[in-house]
Amino acid sequence: MRHRPIPGSSGTVREMSLLGDPVLHAPCEPVTDFGPSLGRLVEDMFATMYAASGVGLAANQIGVGLRVFVYDCPDDEDVRHIGHIVNPRLVSTDGVVVRGSEGCLSLPGLEAGTERYDEAVVEGVSVSGEPVRVSGTGFFARCLQHEADHLEGLMYVDRLTGWRRRRLVRSAAKAGLSPTPPVT
């Protein structure tokens, strides 16, 4: 029997920031206030992620420039990982680099083959300030790297080059999304 509420069950679904929104392209600020507003933010992030059928969501994707992300993501063995990390740092990536299909709630309906390591470790704290260390493999490692990128002001389109990037930028423009400037 479950003894705690389902993440997001008391949250409010917020509007999603889309490609081109400045909040998505700037590094997020560290969380310094661990009061009730942080707990509400995390609940709202879960509610928004679930409403959009996502597996991860960074705070800047709902217009909040703070270093927080949530996830409910399987790994390649179908083990479900659910949680949140405040002030996360991607401390390790390892294993082989795999190009896999990657999408983003801030680029709805678009995907592109994006290279990521198949192992990742993120450290940070919980909403109550307790240390958190999360290790992931496979698809979950991809999720951790993707969300950590968001907090640095990067989107997966920024990791693309050549025809993959050109194709995604064209598709984004056709969908009415403002693409990011080319990475130099």
C-alpha positions in Angstrom: 0.0 0.0 0.0 1.2 3.5 -0.9 1.9 5.7 2.1 2.6 9.0 0.3 0.7 10.9 -2.3 1.3 10.4 -6.0 3.7 13.2 -7.3 1.8 16.0 -8.9 -1.6 14.9 -7.5 -1.9 18.3 -5.7 -0.1 20.3 -8.4 -1.4 22.7 -11.0 -0.7 22.2 -14.7 1.3 25.2 -16.0 1.9 26.6 -19.4 4.8 25.1 -21.3 7.7 27.4 -22.5 8.4 26.6 -26.1 11.6 26.7 -28.3 12.7 30.3 -28.7 11.5 31.4 -25.2 14.5 33.2 -23.6 14.0 31.3 -20.3 15.0 28.1 -22.1 18.2 29.6 -23.5 19.7 31.0 -20.3 21.4 29.1 -17.4 19.1 28.6 -14.4 19.8 30.1 -11.0 20.5 27.9 -7.9 17.6 27.4 -5.5 18.3 29.2 -2.2 14.7 29.2 -0.7 13.7 25.7 0.5 10.3 26.8 1.8 6.8 25.7 0.8 7.0 27.5 -2.6 9.7 25.0 -3.7 7.4 22.1 -2.8 4.5 23.6 -4.8 6.8 24.2 -7.8 7.9 20.5 -7.8 4.2 19.4 -7.5 3.3 21.7 -10.4 6.2 20.4 -12.4 5.0 16.8 -11.9 1.4 17.7 -12.8 2.6 19.5 -15.9 4.9 16.7 -17.0 2.2 14.1 -16.6 -0.4 16.3 -18.4 2.0 16.5 -21.4 2.9 12.8 -21.3 6.5 13.5 -20.6 9.2 11.6 -18.8 11.1 14.6 -17.5 10.7 18.3 -17.0 13.0 21.2 -16.0 11.7 24.3 -14.2 12.6 26.6 -17.0 10.2 24.6 -19.3 7.4 26.2 -17.3 9.0 29.6 -17.2 10.8 29.3 -13.8 14.6 29.9 -14.1 15.6 27.8 -11.2 17.8 24.6 -11.1 15.1 22.0 -10.5 13.9 19.0 -12.6 11.5 16.1 -12.1 11.4 12.8 -13.8 9.2 9.6 -14.2 11.3 7.7 -16.6 12.0 4.0 -17.4 15.5 2.7 -18.0 16.2 0.1 -20.8 15.2 -2.7 -18.4 11.7 -1.1 -17.9 12.6 -0.1 -14.3 10.6 3.0 -13.5 12.5 5.9 -11.8 10.5 8.7 -10.2 11.9 11.7 -8.4 13.1 15.3 -8.4 16.5 17.0 -8.0 17.1 20.5 -6.8 20.4 22.2 -7.8 21.5 19.2 -9.8 25.0 18.7 -11.2 25.7 16.2 -13.9 28.8 14.7 -12.2 29.5 11.8 -14.5 28.8 10.4 -17.9 30.2 7.1 -19.1 29.7 4.1 -21.3 29.1 4.2 -25.0 27.7 7.1 -26.9 24.4 6.2 -28.4 22.4 8.1 -31.0 18.8 7.7 -30.1 15.5 9.5 -30.9 15.0 12.4 -28.5 12.1 14.7 -28.1 11.2 17.5 -25.8 8.0 18.9 -24.3 9.2 22.4 -25.4 9.4 21.2 -29.0 6.1 19.3 -29.2 5.8 16.6 -31.8 9.4 16.8 -33.0 12.2 14.3 -32.6 15.8 13.9 -33.8 18.6 11.3 -33.3 20.7 12.8 -30.6 24.0 11.4 -29.2 24.1 10.8 -25.4 26.2 8.6 -23.1 24.4 5.5 -21.9 25.4 6.0 -18.3 24.9 9.2 -16.2 25.1 10.3 -12.6 23.4 13.5 -11.2 23.9 14.9 -7.7 21.9 17.5 -5.9 19.4 17.8 -3.1 15.7 17.2 -2.4 13.1 19.8 -1.7 14.0 19.5 2.0 17.7 19.9 1.3 18.7 16.3 1.8 21.6 15.1 -0.5 20.4 13.1 -3.6 22.5 11.0 -6.0 20.8 9.5 -9.0 22.4 7.0 -11.4 20.9 6.1 -14.7 21.5 3.8 -17.6 20.1 3.7 -21.1 17.0 5.8 -21.7 17.0 7.0 -18.1 20.6 8.2 -18.5 19.4 10.1 -21.7 16.6 11.7 -19.6 19.0 12.8 -16.9 21.4 14.4 -19.4 18.5 16.1 -21.3 17.1 17.7 -18.1 20.6 18.7 -16.9 21.1 20.4 -20.3 17.9 22.4 -19.9 19.2 23.9 -16.6 22.3 25.1 -18.4 20.2 26.8 -21.1 20.7 24.1 -23.7 18.1 22.1 -25.7 18.7 18.9 -27.6 18.6 20.9 -30.8 21.8 22.6 -29.6 23.5 19.2 -29.7 22.6 18.5 -33.3 24.8 19.3 -36.3 24.5 19.1 -40.0 21.4 17.8 -41.7 19.8 16.6 -38.4 19.9 20.1 -37.1 18.8 21.7 -40.3 15.9 19.3 -40.6 14.8 19.9 -37.0 15.1 23.7 -37.4 13.0 23.6 -40.6 10.4 21.4 -38.8 10.3 23.7 -35.8 9.7 26.7 -38.1 6.9 24.9 -39.9 5.3 24.2 -36.5 5.5 27.9 -35.7 8.4 27.6 -33.2 11.2 30.0 -33.2 14.4 28.1 -33.6 17.5 28.8 -31.5 20.5 30.5 -33.2 23.1 28.1 -34.7 25.7 26.9 -32.3 29.2 28.0 -33.4 
